[in-house]
Amino acid sequence: MKDPRRSGPSPARCGLVKRALLAAGLCLIACFTLGGAGSGQASAIVENIREVPPMIAFMTGQVEQSEDGGTTWTTPSYGFRLNRESLVRTGADGRCVLIFEDGTLTVMKPRTTIQILPPAPELRLAVRSGEAWVRFDYAVQDQRNGIALPQATVSALEAGSFSFKATRSTSTVKVLEGSVAVAPPGGAPRANVAAGQALTGGLDGLRPAILFDVDLERTEWQPLLGQAGLSVTTTTLPATTTSRPLPPDGPVGLPTGAIVMLAVLGGTALGFLAIVGTFIYLIVNRLTRRRRAGR
């Protein structure tokens, strides 16, 4: 017979409820911890993704790289990850596409030499001479989106593309899409250059911007980009190119936004499943106890 003096749940049931609530609380803590860790990791990726050296996504003809300042030159392999401060040059028939982890593309024409710069606040490439086309999907202030030419420095102000031709005495920049800031070697004053404008920097400083034919410039670059399966209006790399297939995992890793989303969704789902499992356990346990008490 039940003791009338006893009211409320039994000590055993109280202990069960406490343990269940404790388990649910721990699961929630784990959920937020995992979500926070995922977000923190994604933030670290955002900060460091532009510090990763570029990879050769396409090459044809004579393409060489040097890691000792130009004393010795070797032929890199397809998909080769260039070291910081290394030089890359193309011969009379050489063409090369460099791709950075943030999706920025640099397409080098024949007889072009560039240097991969070490981590710095604003610059990622230094051009010795030659011609190249650059495409960037986005521009973030204080990030490594600048390119040093012999007589000018170019920094992206917004997503777009531009081409340049550099010699020892002059550097000409043509903006096809978006806008860039061009500064002389001394740094200031700089000039903002919009799509459809070309600006030349020389030994006497920056000259006034002039208009140019954007469609004609695109027509000039498209045959070279087409060899790599690219277009002047997109940065999407195809599954294969006309020379060699791309690496199986592609040149660019999982987008940062996807990493953040997966981390948050994974942590939330884990916590939700833990809470649901805890309540199911409590319900099943109560039903089991009632069945045993009714026997």
C-alpha positions as YAML, in Angstrom:
chain: A
units: angstrom
residues:
- id: 1
  name: MET
  ca: [0.00, 0.00, 0.00]
- id: 2
  name: LYS
  ca: [1.23, 3.46, -0.81]
- id: 3
  name: ASP
  ca: [2.31, 5.45, 2.23]
- id: 4
  name: PRO
  ca: [-0.09, 8.48, 2.47]
- id: 5
  name: ARG
  ca: [2.61, 10.45, 4.18]
- id: 6
  name: ARG
  ca: [4.70, 10.43, 1.07]
- id: 7
  name: SER
  ca: [3.74, 13.01, -1.52]
- id: 8
  name: GLY
  ca: [5.48, 13.99, -4.76]
- id: 9
  name: PRO
  ca: [7.84, 11.90, -6.84]
- id: 10
  name: SER
  ca: [10.04, 9.24, -5.35]
- id: 11
  name: PRO
  ca: [13.74, 9.90, -4.70]
- id: 12
  name: ALA
  ca: [14.63, 7.50, -7.52]
- id: 13
  name: ARG
  ca: [12.43, 9.39, -9.97]
- id: 14
  name: CYS
  ca: [13.88, 12.72, -8.83]
- id: 15
  name: GLY
  ca: [17.37, 11.39, -9.43]
- id: 16
  name: LEU
  ca: [16.36, 10.21, -12.91]
- id: 17
  name: VAL
  ca: [14.92, 13.61, -13.81]
- id: 18
  name: LYS
  ca: [18.01, 15.39, -12.52]
- id: 19
  name: ARG
  ca: [20.29, 13.13, -14.56]
- id: 20
  name: ALA
  ca: [18.16, 13.67, -17.66]
- id: 21
  name: LEU
  ca: [18.18, 17.45, -17.25]
- id: 22
  name: LEU
  ca: [21.92, 17.37, -16.66]
- id: 23
  name: ALA
  ca: [22.43, 15.36, -19.86]
- id: 24
  name: ALA
  ca: [20.26, 17.77, -21.84]
- id: 25
  name: GLY
  ca: [22.20, 20.73, -20.46]
- id: 26
  name: LEU
  ca: [25.52, 19.16, -21.36]
- id: 27
  name: CYS
  ca: [24.27, 18.46, -24.87]
- id: 28
  name: LEU
  ca: [23.23, 22.09, -25.29]
- id: 29
  name: ILE
  ca: [26.63, 23.25, -24.11]
- id: 30
  name: ALA
  ca: [28.29, 20.89, -26.59]
- id: 31
  name: CYS
  ca: [26.01, 22.22, -29.33]
- id: 32
  name: PHE
  ca: [26.97, 25.85, -28.78]
- id: 33
  name: THR
  ca: [30.62, 24.92, -28.29]
- id: 34
  name: LEU
  ca: [30.76, 23.08, -31.61]
- id: 35
  name: GLY
  ca: [28.90, 25.86, -33.37]
- id: 36
  name: GLY
  ca: [31.23, 28.47, -31.90]
- id: 37
  name: ALA
  ca: [34.30, 26.43, -32.79]
- id: 38
  name: GLY
  ca: [33.06, 26.05, -36.35]
- id: 39
  name: SER
  ca: [32.41, 29.77, -36.66]
- id: 40
  name: GLY
  ca: [35.82, 30.54, -35.15]
- id: 41
  name: GLN
  ca: [37.50, 28.18, -37.59]
- id: 42
  name: ALA
  ca: [35.65, 29.80, -40.47]
- id: 43
  name: SER
  ca: [36.76, 33.24, -39.26]
- id: 44
  name: ALA
  ca: [40.35, 32.02, -39.21]
- id: 45
  name: ILE
  ca: [39.91, 30.78, -42.78]
- id: 46
  name: VAL
  ca: [38.61, 34.20, -43.83]
- id: 47
  name: GLU
  ca: [41.69, 35.83, -42.31]
- id: 48
  name: ASN
  ca: [44.23, 33.37, -43.72]
- id: 49
  name: ILE
  ca: [42.77, 32.28, -47.04]
- id: 50
  name: ARG
  ca: [44.54, 35.07, -48.92]
- id: 51
  name: GLU
  ca: [47.87, 34.11, -47.39]
- id: 52
  name: VAL
  ca: [47.89, 30.79, -49.29]
- id: 53
  name: PRO
  ca: [50.24, 30.93, -52.31]
- id: 54
  name: PRO
  ca: [48.60, 30.59, -55.73]
- id: 55
  name: MET
  ca: [48.45, 27.40, -57.75]
- id: 56
  name: ILE
  ca: [49.10, 26.89, -61.45]
- id: 57
  name: ALA
  ca: [45.66, 26.04, -62.85]
- id: 58
  name: PHE
  ca: [46.74, 25.98, -66.52]
- id: 59
  name: MET
  ca: [49.98, 26.19, -68.45]
- id: 60
  name: THR
  ca: [51.05, 25.76, -72.01]
- id: 61
  name: GLY
  ca: [54.30, 26.43, -73.82]
- id: 62
  name: GLN
  ca: [57.38, 27.57, -71.93]
- id: 63
  name: VAL
  ca: [56.55, 28.32, -68.28]
- id: 64
  name: GLU
  ca: [59.30, 28.44, -65.64]
- id: 65
  name: GLN
  ca: [59.61, 29.27, -61.96]
- id: 66
  name: SER
  ca: [62.57, 30.23, -59.78]
- id: 67
  name: GLU
  ca: [62.89, 30.05, -55.99]
- id: 68
  name: ASP
  ca: [66.31, 31.72, -55.72]
- id: 69
  name: GLY
  ca: [65.62, 35.12, -57.23]
- id: 70
  name: GLY
  ca: [66.15, 34.11, -60.86]
- id: 71
  name: THR
  ca: [69.49, 32.30, -60.65]
- id: 72
  name: THR
  ca: [68.07, 28.90, -61.56]
- id: 73
  name: TRP
  ca: [64.83, 28.15, -63.37]
- id: 74
  name: THR
  ca: [62.75, 24.96, -63.43]
- id: 75
  name: THR
  ca: [59.54, 23.91, -65.14]
- id: 76
  name: PRO
  ca: [56.70, 23.57, -62.62]
- id: 77
  name: SER
  ca: [54.18, 20.78, -62.81]
- id: 78
  name: TYR
  ca: [50.50, 21.26, -63.45]
- id: 79
  name: GLY
  ca: [48.73, 22.07, -60.17]
- id: 80
  name: PHE
  ca: [52.01, 23.20, -58.59]
- id: 81
  name: ARG
  ca: [51.63, 25.40, -55.50]
- id: 82
  name: LEU
  ca: [54.07, 28.30, -55.89]
- id: 83
  name: ASN
  ca: [56.25, 29.28, -52.95]
- id: 84
  name: ARG
  ca: [56.33, 32.78, -51.54]
- id: 85
  name: GLU
  ca: [58.86, 35.11, -53.22]
- id: 86
  name: SER
  ca: [59.22, 32.76, -56.18]
- id: 87
  name: LEU
  ca: [59.35, 34.11, -59.73]
- id: 88
  name: VAL
  ca: [57.20, 32.89, -62.61]
- id: 89
  name: ARG
  ca: [57.93, 33.68, -66.24]
- id: 90
  name: THR
  ca: [56.51, 32.72, -69.62]
- id: 91
  name: GLY
  ca: [58.53, 32.29, -72.78]
- id: 92
  name: ALA
  ca: [57.72, 33.38, -76.33]
- id: 93
  name: ASP
  ca: [54.99, 30.70, -76.56]
- id: 94
  name: GLY
  ca: [54.18, 30.41, -72.86]
- id: 95
  name: ARG
  ca: [50.83, 31.09, -71.20]
- id: 96
  name: CYS
  ca: [49.94, 30.50, -67.58]
- id: 97
  name: VAL
  ca: [46.91, 30.84, -65.29]
- id: 98
  name: LEU
  ca: [47.44, 31.33, -61.56]
- id: 99
  name: ILE
  ca: [44.54, 30.87, -59.17]
- id: 100
  name: PHE
  ca: [44.44, 31.99, -55.55]
- id: 101
  name: GLU
  ca: [42.41, 30.39, -52.76]
- id: 102
  name: ASP
  ca: [39.90, 33.24, -52.85]
- id: 103
  name: GLY
  ca: [39.22, 32.59, -56.55]
- id: 104
  name: THR
  ca: [41.29, 35.46, -57.94]
- id: 105
  name: LEU
  ca: [42.74, 34.64, -61.36]
- id: 106
  name: THR
  ca: [45.89, 35.96, -63.00]
- id: 107
  name: VAL
  ca: [46.39, 35.09, -66.67]
- id: 108
  name: MET
  ca: [49.89, 35.68, -68.01]
- id: 109
  name: LYS
  ca: [50.66, 36.39, -71.65]
- id: 110
  name: PRO
  ca: [53.93, 35.32, -73.32]
- id: 111
  name: ARG
  ca: [57.12, 37.07, -72.18]
- id: 112
  name: THR
  ca: [55.73, 38.02, -68.76]
- id: 113
  name: THR
  ca: [57.56, 37.78, -65.44]
- id: 114
  name: ILE
  ca: [55.90, 38.17, -62.03]
- id: 115
  name: GLN
  ca: [56.90, 37.54, -58.43]
- id: 116
  name: ILE
  ca: [54.76, 35.99, -55.69]
- id: 117
  name: LEU
  ca: [55.12, 38.33, -52.72]
- id: 118
  name: PRO
  ca: [55.42, 37.26, -49.06]
- id: 119
  name: PRO
  ca: [52.52, 38.09, -46.71]
- id: 120
  name: ALA
  ca: [52.01, 41.86, -46.66]
- id: 121
  name: PRO
  ca: [49.13, 44.18, -45.80]
- id: 122
  name: GLU
  ca: [48.12, 45.04, -49.37]
- id: 123
  name: LEU
  ca: [50.16, 43.35, -52.10]
- id: 124
  name: ARG
  ca: [50.19, 39.84, -53.46]
- id: 125
  name: LEU
  ca: [52.07, 40.10, -56.77]
- id: 126
  name: ALA
  ca: [54.93, 42.16, -58.18]
- id: 127
  name: VAL
  ca: [55.22, 42.41, -61.96]
- id: 128
  name: ARG
  ca: [58.66, 42.69, -63.52]
- id: 129
  name: SER
  ca: [57.45, 43.03, -67.11]
- id: 130
  name: GLY
  ca: [54.86, 41.76, -69.53]
- id: 131
  name: GLU
  ca: [51.08, 41.61, -69.84]
- id: 132
  name: ALA
  ca: [48.42, 39.92, -67.74]
- id: 133
  name: TRP
  ca: [44.69, 39.88, -67.08]
- id: 134
  name: VAL
  ca: [43.36, 39.75, -63.52]
- id: 135
  name: ARG
  ca: [39.90, 38.78, -62.37]
- id: 136
  name: PHE
  ca: [38.70, 39.05, -58.76]
- id: 137
  name: ASP
  ca: [35.27, 38.10, -57.42]
- id: 138
  name: TYR
  ca: [35.30, 40.53, -54.54]
- id: 139
  name: ALA
  ca: [37.50, 43.18, -52.96]
- id: 140
  name: VAL
  ca: [37.93, 43.70, -49.22]
- id: 141
  name: GLN
  ca: [39.75, 46.60, -47.69]
- id: 142
  name: ASP
  ca: [43.05, 45.80, -45.97]
- id: 143
  name: GLN
  ca: [43.28, 42.48, -47.81]
- id: 144
  name: ARG
  ca: [45.93, 41.22, -50.20]
- id: 145
  name: ASN
  ca: [44.42, 42.32, -53.51]
- id: 146
  name: GLY
  ca: [47.14, 44.70, -54.69]
- id: 147
  name: ILE
  ca: [49.55, 44.23, -57.58]
- id: 148
  name: ALA
  ca: [52.81, 46.16, -57.83]
- id: 149
  name: LEU
  ca: [53.82, 47.23, -61.33]
- id: 150
  name: PRO
  ca: [57.15, 48.91, -62.16]
- id: 151
  name: GLN
  ca: [55.57, 52.39, -62.30]
- id: 152
  name: ALA
  ca: [52.27, 51.92, -60.43]
- id: 153
  name: THR
  ca: [50.44, 49.91, -57.80]
- id: 154
  name: VAL
  ca: [46.94, 48.60, -58.54]
- id: 155
  name: SER
  ca: [44.41, 47.70, -55.81]
- id: 156
  name: ALA
  ca: [40.89, 46.42, -56.41]
- id: 157
  name: LEU
  ca: [38.07, 48.59, -55.09]
- id: 158
  name: GLU
  ca: [35.24, 46.29, -56.16]
- id: 159
  name: ALA
  ca: [34.75, 43.00, -57.97]
- id: 160
  name: GLY
  ca: [35.74, 43.01, -61.60]
- id: 161
  name: SER
  ca: [38.68, 42.57, -63.95]
- id: 162
  name: PHE
  ca: [41.52, 44.58, -65.43]
- id: 163
  name: SER
  ca: [44.49, 44.06, -67.70]
- id: 164
  name: PHE
  ca: [47.91, 45.62, -67.55]
- id: 165
  name: LYS
  ca: [51.02, 46.04, -69.64]
- id: 166
  name: ALA
  ca: [54.26, 46.75, -67.82]
- id: 167
  name: THR
  ca: [57.75, 47.78, -68.90]
- id: 168
  name: ARG
  ca: [60.54, 49.30, -66.86]
- id: 169
  name: SER
  ca: [59.47, 52.83, -67.72]
- id: 170
  name: THR
  ca: [55.67, 52.62, -68.05]
- id: 171
  name: SER
  ca: [52.75, 50.69, -66.58]
- id: 172
  name: THR
  ca: [49.31, 50.82, -68.22]
- id: 173
  name: VAL
  ca: [46.14, 49.56, -66.51]
- id: 174
  name: LYS
  ca: [42.85, 49.00, -68.35]
- id: 175
  name: VAL
  ca: [39.73, 48.32, -66.27]
- id: 176
  name: LEU
  ca: [37.20, 46.05, -67.97]
- id: 177
  name: GLU
  ca: [34.81, 45.62, -65.02]
- id: 178
  name: GLY
  ca: [34.54, 47.12, -61.54]
- id: 179
  name: SER
  ca: [37.03, 49.74, -60.42]
- id: 180
  name: VAL
  ca: [40.59, 49.94, -59.11]
- id: 181
  name: ALA
  ca: [42.84, 52.44, -57.38]
- id: 182
  name: VAL
  ca: [46.16, 53.21, -59.06]
- id: 183
  name: ALA
  ca: [49.02, 54.84, -57.16]
- id: 184
  name: PRO
  ca: [52.50, 55.89, -58.31]
- id: 185
  name: PRO
  ca: [55.56, 54.16, -56.79]
- id: 186
  name: GLY
  ca: [55.70, 56.80, -54.07]
- id: 187
  name: GLY
  ca: [52.22, 55.85, -52.92]
- id: 188
  name: ALA
  ca: [50.22, 59.07, -53.22]
- id: 189
  name: PRO
  ca: [48.23, 60.66, -54.61]
- id: 190
  name: ARG
  ca: [46.28, 57.76, -56.07]
- id: 191
  name: ALA
  ca: [43.65, 57.80, -58.80]
- id: 192
  name: ASN
  ca: [40.44, 55.78, -58.97]
- id: 193
  name: VAL
  ca: [39.90, 54.18, -62.37]
- id: 194
  name: ALA
  ca: [36.45, 52.96, -63.44]
- id: 195
  name: ALA
  ca: [35.39, 50.40, -66.05]
- id: 196
  name: GLY
  ca: [36.18, 51.59, -69.56]
- id: 197
  name: GLN
  ca: [39.09, 53.75, -68.44]
- id: 198
  name: ALA
  ca: [42.82, 53.24, -68.93]
- id: 199
  name: LEU
  ca: [45.58, 54.90, -66.93]
- id: 200
  name: THR
  ca: [49.33, 54.93, -67.48]
- id: 201
  name: GLY
  ca: [52.01, 55.51, -64.89]
- id: 202
  name: GLY
  ca: [55.48, 56.57, -65.97]
- id: 203
  name: LEU
  ca: [58.69, 58.03, -64.65]
- id: 204
  name: ASP
  ca: [56.89, 61.39, -64.52]
- id: 205
  name: GLY
  ca: [54.00, 60.03, -62.43]
- id: 206
  name: LEU
  ca: [50.40, 59.15, -63.27]
- id: 207
  name: ARG
  ca: [48.92, 60.48, -66.46]
- id: 208
  name: PRO
  ca: [45.25, 61.40, -66.91]
- id: 209
  name: ALA
  ca: [42.88, 58.47, -67.48]
- id: 210
  name: ILE
  ca: [41.55, 57.97, -71.00]
- id: 211
  name: LEU
  ca: [38.71, 55.90, -72.44]
- id: 212
  name: PHE
  ca: [39.32, 52.67, -74.35]
- id: 213
  name: ASP
  ca: [37.23, 50.09, -76.20]
- id: 214
  name: VAL
  ca: [36.30, 47.44, -73.61]
- id: 215
  name: ASP
  ca: [34.85, 45.04, -76.19]
- id: 216
  name: LEU
  ca: [38.03, 45.21, -78.26]
- id: 217
  name: GLU
  ca: [40.12, 44.47, -75.17]
- id: 218
  name: ARG
  ca: [37.95, 41.47, -74.33]
- id: 219
  name: THR
  ca: [38.30, 40.22, -77.88]
- id: 220
  name: GLU
  ca: [42.08, 40.39, -77.53]
- id: 221
  name: TRP
  ca: [42.12, 38.34, -74.31]
- id: 222
  name: GLN
  ca: [39.41, 35.78, -75.06]
- id: 223
  name: PRO
  ca: [41.51, 33.49, -77.32]
- id: 224
  name: LEU
  ca: [44.16, 33.15, -74.60]
- id: 225
  name: LEU
  ca: [41.56, 32.58, -71.88]
- id: 226
  name: GLY
  ca: [39.70, 30.14, -74.11]
- id: 227
  name: GLN
  ca: [42.76, 27.87, -74.18]
- id: 228
  name: ALA
  ca: [42.33, 27.43, -70.42]
- id: 229
  name: GLY
  ca: [38.56, 27.00, -70.72]
- id: 230
  name: LEU
  ca: [37.94, 30.47, -69.25]
- id: 231
  name: SER
  ca: [35.97, 33.50, -70.31]
- id: 232
  name: VAL
  ca: [36.58, 37.21, -69.84]
- id: 233
  name: THR
  ca: [33.18, 37.44, -68.12]
- id: 234
  name: THR
  ca: [33.45, 34.55, -65.63]
- id: 235
  name: THR
  ca: [35.99, 32.98, -63.27]
- id: 236
  name: THR
  ca: [34.41, 29.52, -63.16]
- id: 237
  name: LEU
  ca: [36.95, 26.86, -64.03]
- id: 238
  name: PRO
  ca: [35.65, 23.96, -66.14]
- id: 239
  name: ALA
  ca: [36.00, 20.31, -65.20]
- id: 240
  name: THR
  ca: [38.68, 19.91, -67.89]
- id: 241
  name: THR
  ca: [40.74, 22.17, -70.09]
- id: 242
  name: THR
  ca: [42.04, 21.79, -73.60]
- id: 243
  name: SER
  ca: [45.49, 20.76, -72.34]
- id: 244
  name: ARG
  ca: [45.31, 18.89, -69.02]
- id: 245
  name: PRO
  ca: [42.51, 17.99, -66.59]
- id: 246
  name: LEU
  ca: [42.12, 19.96, -63.41]
- id: 247
  name: PRO
  ca: [42.93, 18.24, -60.09]
- id: 248
  name: PRO
  ca: [40.02, 16.03, -58.88]
- id: 249
  name: ASP
  ca: [39.22, 18.32, -55.96]
- id: 250
  name: GLY
  ca: [39.49, 21.51, -58.00]
- id: 251
  name: PRO
  ca: [41.83, 24.40, -57.34]
- id: 252
  name: VAL
  ca: [39.67, 26.06, -54.71]
- id: 253
  name: GLY
  ca: [38.48, 24.51, -51.45]
- id: 254
  name: LEU
  ca: [35.01, 24.59, -49.89]
- id: 255
  name: PRO
  ca: [33.71, 28.18, -49.79]
- id: 256
  name: THR
  ca: [33.97, 29.86, -46.42]
- id: 257
  name: GLY
  ca: [30.22, 30.56, -46.29]
- id: 258
  name: ALA
  ca: [29.51, 26.86, -46.73]
- id: 259
  name: ILE
  ca: [31.90, 26.00, -43.90]
- id: 260
  name: VAL
  ca: [30.14, 28.42, -41.57]
- id: 261
  name: MET
  ca: [26.72, 27.10, -42.54]
- id: 262
  name: LEU
  ca: [27.73, 23.46, -42.08]
- id: 263
  name: ALA
  ca: [29.28, 24.18, -38.69]
- id: 264
  name: VAL
  ca: [26.20, 26.02, -37.39]
- id: 265
  name: LEU
  ca: [23.71, 23.52, -38.80]
- id: 266
  name: GLY
  ca: [25.73, 20.58, -37.51]
- id: 267
  name: GLY
  ca: [25.95, 21.98, -33.99]
- id: 268
  name: THR
  ca: [22.25, 22.93, -33.94]
- id: 269
  name: ALA
  ca: [21.15, 19.52, -35.21]
- id: 270
  name: LEU
  ca: [23.30, 17.76, -32.61]
- id: 271
  name: GLY
  ca: [21.79, 19.76, -29.78]
- id: 272
  name: PHE
  ca: [18.23, 19.28, -31.06]
- id: 273
  name: LEU
  ca: [18.67, 15.51, -31.40]
- id: 274
  name: ALA
  ca: [20.14, 15.34, -27.91]
- id: 275
  name: ILE
  ca: [17.14, 17.17, -26.39]
- id: 276
  name: VAL
  ca: [14.61, 15.04, -28.31]
- id: 277
  name: GLY
  ca: [16.43, 11.86, -27.29]
- id: 278
  name: THR
  ca: [16.40, 12.93, -23.65]
- id: 279
  name: PHE
  ca: [12.63, 13.54, -23.60]
- id: 280
  name: ILE
  ca: [11.95, 10.27, -25.42]
- id: 281
  name: TYR
  ca: [14.02, 8.50, -22.80]
- id: 282
  name: LEU
  ca: [11.99, 10.14, -20.00]
- id: 283
  name: ILE
  ca: [8.66, 9.20, -21.61]
- id: 284
  name: VAL
  ca: [9.66, 5.59, -22.24]
- id: 285
  name: ASN
  ca: [11.03, 5.29, -18.72]
- id: 286
  name: ARG
  ca: [7.78, 6.63, -17.20]
- id: 287
  name: LEU
  ca: [5.64, 4.26, -19.29]
- id: 288
  name: THR
  ca: [7.82, 1.34, -18.27]
- id: 289
  name: ARG
  ca: [7.47, 2.21, -14.60]
- id: 290
  name: ARG
  ca: [3.68, 2.49, -14.92]
- id: 291
  name: ARG
  ca: [3.45, -0.93, -16.55]
- id: 292
  name: ARG
  ca: [5.54, -2.46, -13.82]
- id: 293
  name: ALA
  ca: [3.43, -0.78, -11.12]
- id: 294
  name: GLY
  ca: [0.20, -2.09, -12.67]
- id: 295
  name: ARG
  ca: [1.31, -5.71, -12.67]
...
